[in-house]
Each structure stands twice: as C-alpha cells, then as structure tokens.
Amino acid sequence: WVLDMVFRDDECRVRTENAPANFTTIKHIATNLLRLPTTRDSLRSRRKIAAWDDDFLASLIAR
C-alpha cells in the first residue's frame, strides 16, 4: 500500500524480465531512506522535497 501511495506502483509499466524486481528493490530502499527523517511530513511530500532540494536529498543519501 505504501509503495502504491508514494510511488504510484500500480501504474508502473515495467513488466519484462528482471525489471519489476529491480524497480521494487530500488523503491523499497528509497522508502526506507525517506522514513529516516523525524519530520512530520508525509512520505509523499518528503519524496517531493528530495526531488526539489539537493541538500535534503544529499542528507538522505549520506546517512
């Protein structure tokens, strides 16, 4: 449910060979990184903030 709400996983068109498993693994890693900050923002808004703010993205990756 979380992957569908944050990454709109049901609309993902990746369906051949190993691509679905690879994308799911990357999405799980990203979800776990987005859960690390203790702000009250939702995961979806943290994802948007990470897309817009390079410093926030770097702080997530550097953990």
C-alpha positions as CSV (number, residue, x, y, z in Angstrom):
1,W,0.0,0.0,0.0
2,V,2.8,2.4,0.9
3,L,4.6,1.8,-2.5
4,D,1.3,2.5,-4.3
5,M,0.6,5.7,-2.4
6,V,4.1,7.1,-2.5
7,F,5.4,5.8,-5.9
8,R,2.0,5.0,-7.6
9,D,3.3,1.5,-8.0
10,D,0.0,0.2,-9.6
11,E,0.6,2.5,-12.6
12,C,4.2,1.2,-13.2
13,R,4.5,-0.1,-16.7
14,V,7.7,-2.1,-16.0
15,R,6.8,-5.7,-16.7
16,T,9.6,-7.6,-18.5
17,E,12.4,-9.8,-17.3
18,N,14.1,-8.7,-14.0
19,A,13.0,-5.1,-14.3
20,P,10.0,-5.4,-11.9
21,A,12.1,-6.9,-9.1
22,N,14.9,-4.4,-9.7
23,F,12.5,-1.4,-9.5
24,T,10.7,-2.8,-6.4
25,T,14.1,-3.1,-4.7
26,I,15.0,0.4,-5.5
27,K,11.6,1.7,-4.3
28,H,12.0,-0.2,-1.0
29,I,15.4,1.4,-0.5
30,A,14.0,4.8,-1.3
31,T,11.1,4.3,1.1
32,N,13.4,3.3,3.9
33,L,15.6,6.4,3.3
34,L,12.5,8.6,3.3
35,R,11.4,7.2,6.6
36,L,14.7,8.2,8.4
37,P,14.0,12.0,9.0
38,T,11.8,12.7,12.0
39,T,9.8,15.5,10.4
40,R,6.0,15.4,10.4
41,D,5.9,15.5,6.6
42,S,4.3,12.6,4.8
43,L,6.4,10.2,2.7
44,R,5.0,11.6,-0.5
45,S,5.9,15.2,0.5
46,R,9.4,14.1,1.6
47,R,9.8,12.5,-1.8
48,K,8.9,15.8,-3.5
49,I,11.1,17.7,-1.2
50,A,14.0,15.4,-2.0
51,A,13.3,16.0,-5.7
52,W,13.4,19.7,-5.3
53,D,16.0,20.2,-2.7
54,D,19.5,18.9,-3.4
55,D,20.7,19.4,0.2
56,F,17.8,17.4,1.6
57,L,18.5,14.6,-0.9
58,A,22.2,14.6,0.0
59,S,21.3,14.4,3.7
60,L,19.1,11.3,3.0
61,I,21.8,9.6,0.9
62,A,24.6,10.4,3.3
63,R,23.0,8.5,6.2
